[in-house]
């Protein structure tokens, strides 16, 4: 009976850890949320990342720069850089929610920046048990030594 309990406890702990994994995506990577060097820079950045429900987008401008962003309501609005709806300051971190799966369109709302390439599309996927390798920072995941320690302690408690 105790062997079964120990195994179930370990499975529960591992399942809980993987359930709360969220990735912080710093929009633009090291380049940040700034006027891009090419019209396709942010589109290429988005294409090279995978986005899941619960992940967060951080629109971090470079030093001495400020940029806002908005979510375009449609691909047509995105293509035409239409700024409707709520405009967010870059200090606002956007968490990708379950009710917005599929394509999402983001644009810079400052001046002509959107037409200069400060826009991108992402495709939000349902939560996954596998961890994408595009993580900038992982929240909610216990470091491996702690996970190893918890597993050893659970086995000692339930198997001895």
DSSP file (Angstrom, degrees, kcal/mol; ACC not computed):
  #  RESIDUE AA STRUCTURE BP1 BP2  ACC     N-H-->O    O-->H-N    N-H-->O    O-->H-N    TCO  KAPPA ALPHA  PHI   PSI    X-CA   Y-CA   Z-CA
    1    1 A X     >        0   0    0      0, 0.0     4,-2.0     0, 0.0     5,-0.1   0.000 360.0 360.0 360.0 -42.1    0.0    0.0    0.0
    2    2 A X  H  >  +     0   0    0      1,-0.2     4,-2.4     2,-0.2     5,-0.2   0.834 360.0  56.1 -69.3 -30.6    2.8    2.5    0.9
    3    3 A X  H  > S+     0   0    0      2,-0.2     4,-2.1     1,-0.2    -1,-0.2   0.910 108.5  47.8 -64.6 -40.9    4.6    1.8   -2.4
    4    4 A X  H  > S+     0   0    0      2,-0.2     4,-2.5     1,-0.2    -2,-0.2   0.915 111.6  49.9 -64.9 -42.9    1.4    2.8   -4.3
    5    5 A X  H  X S+     0   0    0     -4,-2.0     4,-2.5     2,-0.2    -2,-0.2   0.901 110.5  50.3 -63.1 -41.3    1.0    5.9   -2.2
    6    6 A X  H  X S+     0   0    0     -4,-2.4     4,-2.2     2,-0.2    -1,-0.2   0.913 112.1  46.9 -63.8 -42.8    4.6    6.9   -2.8
    7    7 A X  H  X S+     0   0    0     -4,-2.1     4,-2.5     2,-0.2    -2,-0.2   0.909 112.8  49.2 -64.9 -42.5    4.3    6.5   -6.5
    8    8 A X  H  X S+     0   0    0     -4,-2.5     4,-2.5     2,-0.2    -2,-0.2   0.894 110.1  51.6 -64.6 -39.4    1.0    8.4   -6.6
    9    9 A X  H  X S+     0   0    0     -4,-2.5     4,-2.6     2,-0.2    -2,-0.2   0.927 110.7  47.9 -62.7 -44.7    2.5   11.2   -4.6
   10   10 A X  H  X S+     0   0    0     -4,-2.2     4,-2.5     1,-0.2     5,-0.2   0.921 112.5  48.7 -62.5 -43.9    5.5   11.5   -7.0
   11   11 A X  H  X S+     0   0    0     -4,-2.5     4,-2.6     1,-0.2    -1,-0.2   0.900 111.3  50.7 -62.6 -40.2    3.1   11.5  -10.0
   12   12 A X  H  X S+     0   0    0     -4,-2.5     4,-2.6     2,-0.2    -2,-0.2   0.934 111.2  47.7 -61.8 -46.8    1.0   14.2   -8.4
   13   13 A X  H  X S+     0   0    0     -4,-2.6     4,-2.2     2,-0.2    -2,-0.2   0.929 114.6  45.1 -62.0 -46.1    4.0   16.4   -7.7
   14   14 A X  H  X S+     0   0    0     -4,-2.5     4,-2.3     1,-0.2    -1,-0.2   0.917 113.9  50.1 -64.4 -42.9    5.4   16.0  -11.2
   15   15 A X  H  X S+     0   0    0     -4,-2.6     4,-1.4    -5,-0.2    -2,-0.2   0.887 110.9  49.4 -62.2 -40.1    1.9   16.6  -12.7
   16   16 A X  H  X S+     0   0    0     -4,-2.6     4,-1.1     2,-0.2    -1,-0.2   0.907 109.9  51.1 -66.2 -42.0    1.4   19.7  -10.6
   17   17 A X  H >< S+     0   0    0     -4,-2.2     3,-0.6     1,-0.2     4,-0.2   0.934 112.4  44.9 -62.2 -47.1    4.8   21.1  -11.6
   18   18 A X  H >< S+     0   0    0     -4,-2.3     3,-0.7     1,-0.2    -1,-0.2   0.762 106.9  61.5 -70.6 -23.4    4.2   20.7  -15.3
   19   19 A X  H 3< S+     0   0    0     -4,-1.4    -1,-0.2     1,-0.2    -2,-0.2   0.793 105.6  45.4 -72.5 -27.2    0.6   22.1  -15.0
   20   20 A X  T << S+     0   0    0     -4,-1.1     2,-0.3    -3,-0.6    -1,-0.2   0.304  79.6 127.7-101.5   9.5    1.8   25.5  -13.8
   21   21 A X    <   +     0   0    0     -3,-0.7     2,-0.4    -4,-0.2   119,-0.2  -0.492  31.1 172.2 -67.7 129.3    4.6   26.0  -16.3
   22   22 A X  E     -A  139   0A   0    117,-1.3   117,-2.1    -2,-0.3     2,-0.5  -0.995  22.5-139.0-136.9 144.2    4.3   29.3  -18.1
   23   23 A X  E     -A  138   0A   0     -2,-0.4    33,-3.1   115,-0.2     2,-0.7  -0.872   5.8-143.8-106.7 133.2    6.8   31.0  -20.4
   24   24 A X  E     -Ab 137  56A   0    113,-2.1   112,-0.8    -2,-0.5     2,-0.7  -0.866  17.7-161.9 -90.3 117.0    7.6   34.7  -20.4
   25   25 A X  E     - b   0  57A   0     31,-3.4    33,-2.9    -2,-0.7     2,-0.9  -0.898   8.4-150.4-101.4 113.6    8.2   35.7  -24.0
   26   26 A X  E >   - b   0  58A   0     -2,-0.7     3,-3.0    31,-0.2     6,-0.2  -0.757  30.9-119.0 -82.4 109.5   10.1   39.0  -24.2
   27   27 A X  T 3  S+     0   0    0     31,-2.2    33,-0.3    -2,-0.9    -1,-0.1  -0.253  96.6  11.8 -56.6 124.0    8.7   40.3  -27.5
   28   28 A X  T >  S-     0   0    0     14,-0.2     3,-1.6     3,-0.1    -1,-0.3   0.406 102.4-126.4  88.0  -1.3   11.6   40.7  -29.9
   29   29 A X  G X  S-     0   0    0     -3,-3.0     3,-1.1     1,-0.3     4,-0.0  -0.368  81.2  -7.4  62.1-135.8   14.0   38.8  -27.7
   30   30 A X  G 3  S+     0   0    0      1,-0.2    -1,-0.3     2,-0.1    -3,-0.1   0.729 135.0  62.3 -65.6 -22.1   17.2   40.7  -27.0
   31   31 A X  G <  S-     0   0    0     -3,-1.6    -1,-0.2     1,-0.1    -2,-0.2   0.755  94.8-161.0 -74.4 -24.4   16.2   43.4  -29.5
   32   32 A X    <   -     0   0    0     -3,-1.1     2,-1.4    -6,-0.2    29,-0.2  -0.121  42.6 -40.6  70.8-170.1   13.1   44.2  -27.3
   33   33 A X  S    S+     0   0    0     27,-2.8     2,-0.3    34,-0.1    29,-0.2  -0.656  96.7 121.9 -93.2  78.4   10.0   46.0  -28.4
   34   34 A X  S    S-     0   0    0     -2,-1.4     2,-0.2    27,-0.2    -3,-0.0  -0.819  77.1 -64.0-132.9 168.7   11.7   48.7  -30.5
   35   35 A X        -     0   0    0     -2,-0.3    82,-0.1     1,-0.1    79,-0.1  -0.414  67.0-125.1 -56.6 123.5   11.5   50.0  -34.1
   36   36 A X        -     0   0    0     -2,-0.2    -1,-0.1    80,-0.2    82,-0.1  -0.295   4.6-127.7 -79.5 158.2   12.8   46.9  -36.0
   37   37 A X  S    S+     0   0    0     80,-0.1     2,-0.3     1,-0.0    -1,-0.1   0.747  96.1  25.8 -72.2 -23.2   15.7   46.8  -38.4
   38   38 A X  S >  S-     0   0    0     79,-0.1     3,-1.0     1,-0.1     4,-0.3  -0.924  82.2-114.8-136.2 162.0   13.5   45.1  -41.0
   39   39 A X  T 3  S+     0   0    0     -2,-0.3     4,-0.2     1,-0.2    80,-0.2   0.744 116.9  44.3 -66.2 -23.4    9.7   45.1  -41.8
   40   40 A X  T 3> S+     0   0    0      1,-0.1     4,-2.7     2,-0.1     5,-0.3   0.332  80.0 106.5-104.7   6.2    9.6   41.4  -41.0
   41   41 A X  H <> S+     0   0    0     -3,-1.0     4,-2.2     1,-0.2    -1,-0.1   0.926  85.2  39.0 -54.4 -54.0   11.7   41.3  -37.8
   42   42 A X  H  > S+     0   0    0     75,-0.6     4,-2.6    -4,-0.3    -1,-0.2   0.843 114.2  54.9 -70.8 -32.6    8.8   40.8  -35.3
   43   43 A X  H  > S+     0   0    0     76,-0.2     4,-2.2    -4,-0.2    -1,-0.2   0.912 110.4  46.7 -63.3 -41.7    7.0   38.4  -37.6
   44   44 A X  H  X S+     0   0    0     -4,-2.7     4,-1.4     2,-0.2    -2,-0.2   0.901 110.7  52.5 -66.7 -40.5   10.1   36.2  -37.8
   45   45 A X  H  < S+     0   0    0     -4,-2.2     3,-0.5    -5,-0.3    -2,-0.2   0.947 112.0  45.6 -58.7 -47.7   10.6   36.4  -34.0
   46   46 A X  H >< S+     0   0    0     -4,-2.6     3,-1.6     1,-0.2    -2,-0.2   0.885 109.2  55.4 -64.0 -39.0    7.0   35.2  -33.5
   47   47 A X  H 3< S+     0   0    0     -4,-2.2    -1,-0.2     1,-0.3    -2,-0.2   0.790 105.1  54.0 -65.0 -27.1    7.4   32.5  -36.1
   48   48 A X  T 3< S+     0   0    0     -4,-1.4     2,-0.3    -3,-0.5    -1,-0.3   0.295 104.2  67.4 -91.0   9.5   10.4   31.1  -34.2
   49   49 A X  S <  S-     0   0    0     -3,-1.6     2,-0.4    -5,-0.1    86,-0.0  -0.894  70.9-138.3-126.6 157.9    8.5   30.8  -30.9
   50   50 A X        -     0   0    0     -2,-0.3     2,-0.5    72,-0.1    84,-0.1  -0.963  17.7-156.2-117.2 134.4    5.6   28.6  -29.7
   51   51 A X  E     -d  124   0B   0     72,-0.7    74,-2.7    -2,-0.4     2,-0.3  -0.943  11.8-178.6-119.8 127.5    2.9   30.2  -27.6
   52   52 A X  E >   -d  125   0B   0     -2,-0.5     3,-2.2    72,-0.2    44,-0.2  -0.816  41.8 -82.0-119.0 159.1    0.6   28.3  -25.2
   53   53 A X  T 3  S+     0   0    0     72,-2.0    44,-0.2    -2,-0.3    75,-0.2  -0.365 119.3  29.9 -54.7 134.6   -2.3   29.3  -22.9
   54   54 A X  T 3  S+     0   0    0     42,-3.5    -1,-0.3     1,-0.4    43,-0.1   0.100  90.1 124.0  96.7 -21.5   -0.8   30.7  -19.7
   55   55 A X    <   -     0   0    0     -3,-2.2    41,-3.1   -33,-0.2     2,-0.4  -0.260  54.0-134.8 -65.1 160.3    2.3   32.1  -21.4
   56   56 A X  E     -bC  24  95A   0    -33,-3.1   -31,-3.4    39,-0.2     2,-0.5  -0.951   4.9-145.3-124.6 141.8    3.0   35.8  -21.0
   57   57 A X  E     -bC  25  94A   0     37,-3.1    37,-2.1    -2,-0.4     2,-0.6  -0.912  12.4-164.1-103.5 126.8    4.1   38.4  -23.5
   58   58 A X  E     -b   26   0A   0    -33,-2.9   -31,-2.2    -2,-0.5     2,-1.3  -0.947   5.8-160.8-113.8 113.7    6.4   41.1  -22.2
   59   59 A X        +     0   0    0     -2,-0.6     2,-0.7    33,-0.5     8,-0.2  -0.706  21.7 176.0 -93.1  84.0    6.6   44.2  -24.4
   60   60 A X        -     0   0    0     -2,-1.3   -27,-2.8   -33,-0.3     2,-0.1  -0.816  16.1-152.2 -98.5 111.7    9.8   45.6  -23.1
   61   61 A X        -     0   0    0     -2,-0.7   -27,-0.2   -29,-0.2     3,-0.1  -0.411  24.7-104.0 -76.3 159.5   11.1   48.7  -24.9
   62   62 A X    >   -     0   0    0    -29,-0.2     3,-1.6     1,-0.2    -1,-0.1  -0.130  58.4 -58.3 -71.7 176.5   14.8   49.5  -25.0
   63   63 A X  T 3  S+     0   0    0      1,-0.3    -1,-0.2     3,-0.0     3,-0.1  -0.274 123.6   8.1 -58.4 139.9   16.4   52.2  -22.8
   64   64 A X  T 3  S+     0   0    0      1,-0.2     2,-0.4    -3,-0.1    -1,-0.3   0.667 108.7 106.3  62.2  20.2   15.0   55.7  -23.4
   65   65 A X    <   -     0   0    0     -3,-1.6     2,-0.4    -4,-0.0    -1,-0.2  -0.944  48.1-166.1-125.8 150.9   12.2   54.4  -25.6
   66   66 A X        +     0   0    0     -2,-0.4     2,-0.3    -3,-0.1    -6,-0.1  -1.000  12.0 170.5-134.2 136.3    8.5   54.0  -24.9
   67   67 A X        -     0   0    0     -2,-0.4    23,-0.7    -8,-0.2     2,-0.2  -0.996  15.9-153.7-142.9 143.9    6.1   52.1  -27.1
   68   68 A X  E     -E   89   0B   0     -2,-0.3    41,-0.6    21,-0.2    42,-0.4  -0.600  12.4-157.9-105.4 173.7    2.5   51.0  -26.6
   69   69 A X  E     -EF  88 108B   0     19,-2.2    19,-3.6    39,-0.2     2,-0.3  -0.983   8.8-172.2-149.5 160.5    0.7   48.1  -28.1
   70   70 A X  E     -EF  87 107B   0     37,-2.2    37,-2.5    -2,-0.3     2,-0.7  -0.963  29.2-114.4-145.9 160.8   -2.8   46.9  -28.9
   71   71 A X  E     - F   0 106B   0     15,-0.5    35,-0.3    -2,-0.3    15,-0.1  -0.901  31.6-134.3-100.7 118.5   -4.4   43.7  -30.1
   72   72 A X  E     - F   0 105B   0     33,-1.8    33,-0.6    -2,-0.7    11,-0.1  -0.438   9.9-135.2 -68.5 144.7   -5.9   44.1  -33.6
   73   73 A X  S    S+     0   0    0      9,-0.2     2,-0.3    -2,-0.1    -1,-0.1   0.720  79.5   8.1 -76.4 -22.1   -9.4   42.6  -33.9
   74   74 A X  S  > S-     0   0    0      1,-0.1     4,-2.1    31,-0.0     5,-0.1  -0.944  77.0-103.3-151.1 168.6   -8.8   40.9  -37.2
   75   75 A X  H  > S+     0   0    0     -2,-0.3     4,-3.0     2,-0.2     5,-0.2   0.859 121.5  55.4 -64.6 -34.9   -6.1   40.1  -39.7
   76   76 A X  H  > S+     0   0    0      2,-0.2     4,-2.0     1,-0.2    -1,-0.2   0.934 108.7  46.2 -63.3 -46.7   -7.5   42.9  -41.9
   77   77 A X  H  4>S+     0   0    0      2,-0.2     5,-2.9     1,-0.2     4,-0.5   0.880 113.2  51.3 -62.1 -37.7   -7.1   45.4  -39.1
   78   78 A X  H ><5S+     0   0    0     -4,-2.1     3,-1.2     3,-0.2    -2,-0.2   0.951 109.8  48.0 -62.6 -50.8   -3.6   44.0  -38.5
   79   79 A X  H 3<5S+     0   0    0     -4,-3.0    -1,-0.2     1,-0.3    -2,-0.2   0.856 118.6  40.8 -59.5 -35.8   -2.6   44.3  -42.1
   80   80 A X  T 3<5S-     0   0    0     -4,-2.0    -1,-0.3    -5,-0.2    -2,-0.2   0.390 109.4-122.6 -95.0   2.6   -3.9   47.9  -42.2
   81   81 A X  T < 5 +     0   0    0     -3,-1.2     2,-0.4    -4,-0.5    -3,-0.2   0.895  43.2 179.1  56.8  44.2   -2.5   48.8  -38.7
   82   82 A X      < -     0   0    0     -5,-2.9     2,-0.9    -6,-0.1    -1,-0.2  -0.657  19.2-150.8 -79.3 128.1   -6.0   49.8  -37.5
   83   83 A X        +     0   0    0     -2,-0.4     2,-0.3   -11,-0.1   -11,-0.1  -0.732  35.9 147.1-103.5  82.7   -5.8   50.9  -33.8
   84   84 A X        +     0   0    0     -2,-0.9     2,-0.2   -13,-0.1   -13,-0.1  -0.859  46.2  13.6-112.3 152.5   -9.2   50.0  -32.3
   85   85 A X  S    S-     0   0    0     -2,-0.3     2,-0.3   -15,-0.1   -13,-0.1  -0.497 106.1  -1.6  90.5-156.6   -9.9   48.9  -28.8
   86   86 A X        -     0   0    0     -2,-0.2   -15,-0.5   -15,-0.1     2,-0.5  -0.527  56.6-152.4 -79.8 133.7   -7.7   49.1  -25.7
   87   87 A X  E     -E   70   0B   0     -2,-0.3     2,-0.4   -17,-0.1   -17,-0.2  -0.917  15.2-152.1-104.6 131.2   -4.1   50.4  -26.0
   88   88 A X  E     -E   69   0B   0    -19,-3.6   -19,-2.2    -2,-0.5    21,-0.2  -0.816  12.5-125.5-108.1 142.8   -1.6   49.1  -23.5
   89   89 A X  E >   -E   68   0B   0     -2,-0.4     3,-2.0   -21,-0.2   -21,-0.2  -0.514  33.6-112.2 -73.3 151.8    1.5   50.6  -22.0
   90   90 A X  T 3  S+     0   0    0    -23,-0.7   -31,-0.3     1,-0.3    -1,-0.1   0.621 113.4  70.7 -66.8 -10.0    4.5   48.4  -22.5
   91   91 A X  T 3  S+     0   0    0    -33,-0.1     2,-0.5   -31,-0.1    -1,-0.3   0.636  78.8  94.1 -78.4 -12.4    4.7   47.9  -18.7
   92   92 A X    <   -     0   0    0     -3,-2.0     2,-0.5   -33,-0.1   -33,-0.5  -0.696  69.5-148.1 -83.1 123.7    1.5   45.8  -18.9
   93   93 A X        -     0   0    0     -2,-0.5     2,-0.6   -35,-0.1   -35,-0.2  -0.817  11.6-142.6 -93.7 128.1    2.3   42.0  -19.2
   94   94 A X  E     -C   57   0A   0    -37,-2.1   -37,-3.1    -2,-0.5     2,-0.5  -0.809   7.7-155.8 -97.1 121.2   -0.2   40.1  -21.3
   95   95 A X  E     -C   56   0A   0     -2,-0.6     2,-0.5   -39,-0.2   -39,-0.2  -0.837  21.4-124.9 -94.5 129.5   -1.1   36.6  -20.2
   96   96 A X        -     0   0    0    -41,-3.1   -42,-3.5    -2,-0.5     2,-0.2  -0.632  33.1-152.5 -77.4 119.2   -2.5   34.4  -23.0
   97   97 A X    >   -     0   0    0     -2,-0.5     3,-1.3   -44,-0.2   -42,-0.0  -0.480  23.3-115.4 -96.6 162.4   -5.9   33.1  -21.9
   98   98 A X  T 3  S+     0   0    0      1,-0.3     3,-0.5    -2,-0.2    -1,-0.1   0.749 110.1  62.9 -64.7 -28.0   -7.8   29.9  -22.7
   99   99 A X  T 3  S+     0   0    0      1,-0.2    -1,-0.3     2,-0.0    -3,-0.0   0.397  97.8  59.2 -84.6   5.5  -10.6   31.8  -24.4
  100  100 A X    <   +     0   0    0     -3,-1.3    -1,-0.2     2,-0.0    24,-0.2  -0.392  68.8 155.2-129.0  56.3   -8.3   33.2  -27.1
  101  101 A X        +     0   0    0     -3,-0.5     2,-0.2    22,-0.1    24,-0.2  -0.443  47.9  27.8 -77.3 157.3   -6.9   30.2  -28.9
  102  102 A X  E    S+ G   0 124B   0     22,-2.7    22,-3.0    -2,-0.1     2,-0.1  -0.558 107.6   4.2  92.9-156.9   -5.6   30.5  -32.4
  103  103 A X  E     - G   0 123B   0     20,-0.3     2,-0.3    -2,-0.2    20,-0.2  -0.373  57.2-178.3 -72.3 141.4   -4.3   33.6  -34.2
  104  104 A X  E     - G   0 122B   0     18,-2.5    18,-2.5    -2,-0.1     2,-0.5  -0.994  13.7-147.7-136.8 142.5   -3.8   36.8  -32.3
  105  105 A X  E     -FG  72 121B   0    -33,-0.6   -33,-1.8    -2,-0.3     2,-0.4  -0.940  12.3-172.2-120.4 125.5   -2.5   40.0  -33.9
  106  106 A X  E     +FG  71 120B   0     14,-2.8    14,-2.2    -2,-0.5     2,-0.3  -0.940   5.7 177.2-122.2 139.8   -0.4   42.7  -32.1
  107  107 A X  E     -FG  70 119B   0    -37,-2.5   -37,-2.2    -2,-0.4     2,-0.4  -0.958  32.7-114.7-136.6 153.5    0.6   46.1  -33.3
  108  108 A X  E     -F   69   0B   0     10,-2.1     6,-0.5    -2,-0.3   -39,-0.2  -0.741  21.4-159.9 -83.2 137.4    2.5   49.1  -32.0
  109  109 A X        +     0   0    0    -41,-0.6     2,-0.5    -2,-0.4   -40,-0.1   0.338  54.8 109.3-102.4   6.2    0.1   52.1  -31.6
  110  110 A X  S >  S-     0   0    0    -42,-0.4     3,-2.4     2,-0.0     4,-0.3  -0.731  90.9 -60.5 -87.9 125.0    2.8   54.8  -31.6
  111  111 A X  T 3  S-     0   0    0     -2,-0.5     3,-0.3     1,-0.3    -3,-0.0  -0.055 109.0 -27.0  47.0-131.2    2.9   57.0  -34.7
  112  112 A X  T 3> S+     0   0    0      1,-0.2     4,-1.0     2,-0.1    -1,-0.3   0.096 101.4 117.4-101.0  19.0    3.7   55.1  -37.9
  113  113 A X  T <4>S+     0   0    0     -3,-2.4     5,-2.3     1,-0.2     3,-0.4   0.849  70.1  56.5 -61.1 -37.4    5.6   52.3  -36.1
  114  114 A X  T >45S+     0   0    0     -6,-0.5     3,-1.8    -4,-0.3    -1,-0.2   0.939 107.3  48.2 -60.3 -46.7    3.1   49.6  -37.1
  115  115 A X  T 345S+     0   0    0      1,-0.3    -1,-0.3    -3,-0.2    -2,-0.2   0.699 105.6  61.0 -66.6 -17.7    3.6   50.3  -40.8
  116  116 A X  T 3<5S-     0   0    0     -4,-1.0    -1,-0.3    -3,-0.4    -2,-0.2   0.285 133.0 -86.4 -92.1   9.5    7.4   50.3  -40.1
  117  117 A X  T < 5S+     0   0    0     -3,-1.8     2,-2.0     1,-0.1   -75,-0.6   0.466  84.8 134.5 105.6   2.7    7.2   46.6  -39.0
  118  118 A X      < +     0   0    0     -5,-2.3   -10,-2.1   -10,-0.1     2,-0.3  -0.481  53.7  85.3 -85.5  70.6    6.3   46.8  -35.3
  119  119 A X  E     + G   0 107B   0     -2,-2.0     2,-0.3   -12,-0.2   -12,-0.2  -0.973  48.4 175.4-161.1 155.5    3.6   44.2  -35.5
  120  120 A X  E     - G   0 106B   0    -14,-2.2   -14,-2.8    -2,-0.3     2,-0.4  -0.987  21.5-133.3-161.8 159.9    3.4   40.4  -35.3
  121  121 A X  E     - G   0 105B   0     -2,-0.3     2,-0.3   -16,-0.2   -16,-0.2  -0.949  20.4-172.4-117.4 138.1    0.9   37.5  -35.3
  122  122 A X  E     - G   0 104B   0    -18,-2.5   -18,-2.5    -2,-0.4     2,-0.5  -0.884  19.0-138.8-122.8 161.4    1.0   34.6  -32.9
  123  123 A X  E     - G   0 103B   0     -2,-0.3   -72,-0.7   -20,-0.2     2,-0.5  -0.966  20.1-147.2-119.7 111.9   -0.9   31.3  -32.8
  124  124 A X  E     -dG  51 102B   0    -22,-3.0   -22,-2.7    -2,-0.5     2,-0.2  -0.675  15.4-163.1 -85.1 126.5   -1.9   30.4  -29.2
  125  125 A X  E     -d   52   0B   0    -74,-2.7   -72,-2.0    -2,-0.5     3,-0.1  -0.701  27.1 -95.0-104.6 156.7   -2.1   26.7  -28.5
  126  126 A X        -     0   0    0     -2,-0.2    -1,-0.1   -74,-0.2   -28,-0.0  -0.242  63.7 -70.8 -61.9 161.2   -3.8   24.8  -25.7
  127  127 A X        -     0   0    0    -75,-0.1     2,-0.3     1,-0.1    -1,-0.1  -0.179  55.4-156.0 -52.8 146.0   -1.6   23.9  -22.7
  128  128 A X        -     0   0    0    -75,-0.2     4,-0.1     2,-0.1    -1,-0.1  -0.941  23.3-143.0-127.6 148.7    0.9   21.2  -23.4
  129  129 A X  S    S+     0   0    0     -2,-0.3     2,-0.2     2,-0.1    -1,-0.1   0.806  86.3  80.0 -77.9 -30.6    2.7   18.8  -21.1
  130  130 A X  S    S-     0   0    0     -3,-0.1     2,-0.5     1,-0.1    -2,-0.1  -0.568  85.1-127.5 -77.9 141.2    5.9   19.1  -23.2
  131  131 A X        -     0   0    0     -2,-0.2    -2,-0.1     2,-0.0     2,-0.1  -0.766  18.8-127.8 -91.8 126.6    7.9   22.2  -22.5
  132  132 A X        -     0   0    0     -2,-0.5     3,-0.5     1,-0.1    -1,-0.0  -0.395   9.8-135.6 -68.5 151.2    8.8   24.4  -25.5
  133  133 A X  S    S+     0   0    0      1,-0.2    -1,-0.1    -2,-0.1    -2,-0.0   0.244  89.0  86.0 -91.7  14.6   12.5   25.2  -25.8
  134  134 A X        +     0   0    0    -84,-0.1    -1,-0.2  -109,-0.0     2,-0.1   0.154  60.0 140.2 -97.8  18.6   11.8   28.8  -26.6
  135  135 A X        -     0   0    0     -3,-0.5     3,-0.1     1,-0.2  -110,-0.1  -0.382  32.8-179.4 -71.0 135.0   11.6   29.9  -23.0
  136  136 A X  S    S-     0   0    0   -112,-0.8     2,-0.3     1,-0.4    -1,-0.2   0.802  82.9  -6.2 -89.5 -44.7   13.1   33.1  -21.9
  137  137 A X  E     -A   24   0A   0   -113,-0.6  -113,-2.1     2,-0.0     2,-0.5  -0.977  68.3-142.0-151.6 136.7   12.1   32.5  -18.3
  138  138 A X  E     -A   23   0A   0     -2,-0.3     2,-0.4  -115,-0.2  -115,-0.2  -0.899  14.6-162.3-106.8 126.4   10.1   29.7  -16.7
  139  139 A X  E    S+A   22   0A   0   -117,-2.1  -117,-1.3    -2,-0.5     3,-0.1  -0.857  71.0  18.2-104.0 140.2    7.7   30.6  -13.9
  140  140 A X  S    S+     0   0    0     -2,-0.4     2,-0.6     1,-0.2  -120,-0.2   0.385  88.4 120.5  90.0  -4.5    6.3   27.9  -11.6
  141  141 A X        -     0   0    0     -3,-0.2    -1,-0.2  -119,-0.1     2,-0.2  -0.834  59.7-133.9 -98.9 123.6    8.8   25.2  -12.4
  142  142 A X        -     0   0    0     -2,-0.6     5,-0.1     1,-0.1    -3,-0.0  -0.496  32.9-101.5 -70.1 141.4   10.8   23.9   -9.4
  143  143 A X    >>  -     0   0    0     -2,-0.2     4,-2.1     1,-0.1     3,-0.6  -0.298  33.9-110.7 -60.2 150.1   14.5   23.6  -10.2
  144  144 A X  H 3> S+     0   0    0      1,-0.2     4,-2.8     2,-0.2     5,-0.2   0.840 114.9  56.5 -56.8 -39.8   15.6   20.1  -10.9
  145  145 A X  H 3> S+     0   0    0      1,-0.2     4,-2.3     2,-0.2    -1,-0.2   0.902 109.3  47.3 -61.4 -37.0   17.6   19.6   -7.6
  146  146 A X  H <> S+     0   0    0     -3,-0.6     4,-2.7     2,-0.2    -2,-0.2   0.918 112.0  49.7 -68.3 -42.1   14.5   20.5   -5.6
  147  147 A X  H  X S+     0   0    0     -4,-2.1     4,-2.3     2,-0.2    -2,-0.2   0.914 111.4  49.5 -60.5 -42.8   12.4   18.1   -7.7
  148  148 A X  H  X S+     0   0    0     -4,-2.8     4,-2.4     2,-0.2    -2,-0.2   0.923 111.1  49.4 -61.8 -44.7   15.0   15.4   -7.1
  149  149 A X  H  X S+     0   0    0     -4,-2.3     4,-2.7     2,-0.2    -2,-0.2   0.913 110.6  49.9 -61.3 -44.9   15.0   16.0   -3.4
  150  150 A X  H  X S+     0   0    0     -4,-2.7     4,-2.6     1,-0.2    -1,-0.2   0.906 110.9  49.8 -61.5 -42.1   11.2   15.9   -3.2
  151  151 A X  H  X S+     0   0    0     -4,-2.3     4,-2.1     2,-0.2    -2,-0.2   0.927 112.1  47.2 -63.6 -44.9   11.2   12.6   -5.1
  152  152 A X  H  X S+     0   0    0     -4,-2.4     4,-2.5     2,-0.2    -2,-0.2   0.932 113.6  48.1 -61.8 -46.4   13.8   11.1   -2.8
  153  153 A X  H  X S+     0   0    0     -4,-2.7     4,-2.6     1,-0.2     5,-0.2   0.907 110.4  51.2 -63.8 -41.5   12.0   12.3    0.4
  154  154 A X  H  X S+     0   0    0     -4,-2.6     4,-2.3     1,-0.2     5,-0.2   0.910 111.9  47.8 -62.3 -40.6    8.6   10.9   -0.9
  155  155 A X  H  X S+     0   0    0     -4,-2.1     4,-2.2     2,-0.2     5,-0.3   0.898 112.0  49.1 -67.4 -39.3   10.2    7.5   -1.5
  156  156 A X  H  X S+     0   0    0     -4,-2.5     4,-1.2     2,-0.2    -2,-0.2   0.913 114.1  46.3 -65.6 -41.1   11.9    7.5    1.9
  157  157 A X  H  < S+     0   0    0     -4,-2.6    -2,-0.2     1,-0.2    -1,-0.2   0.915 122.7  33.0 -67.5 -43.5    8.7    8.4    3.6
  158  158 A X  H  < S+     0   0    0     -4,-2.3  -152,-0.2    -5,-0.2    -2,-0.2   0.685 122.1  44.2 -92.7 -18.1    6.4    5.9    1.8
  159  159 A X  H  <        0   0    0     -4,-2.2    -3,-0.2    -5,-0.2    -2,-0.2   0.597 360.0 360.0-103.9 -10.8    8.8    3.0    1.2
  160  160 A X     <        0   0    0     -4,-1.2    -2,-0.1    -5,-0.3    -1,-0.1   0.443 360.0 360.0-103.1 360.0   10.5    2.7    4.6
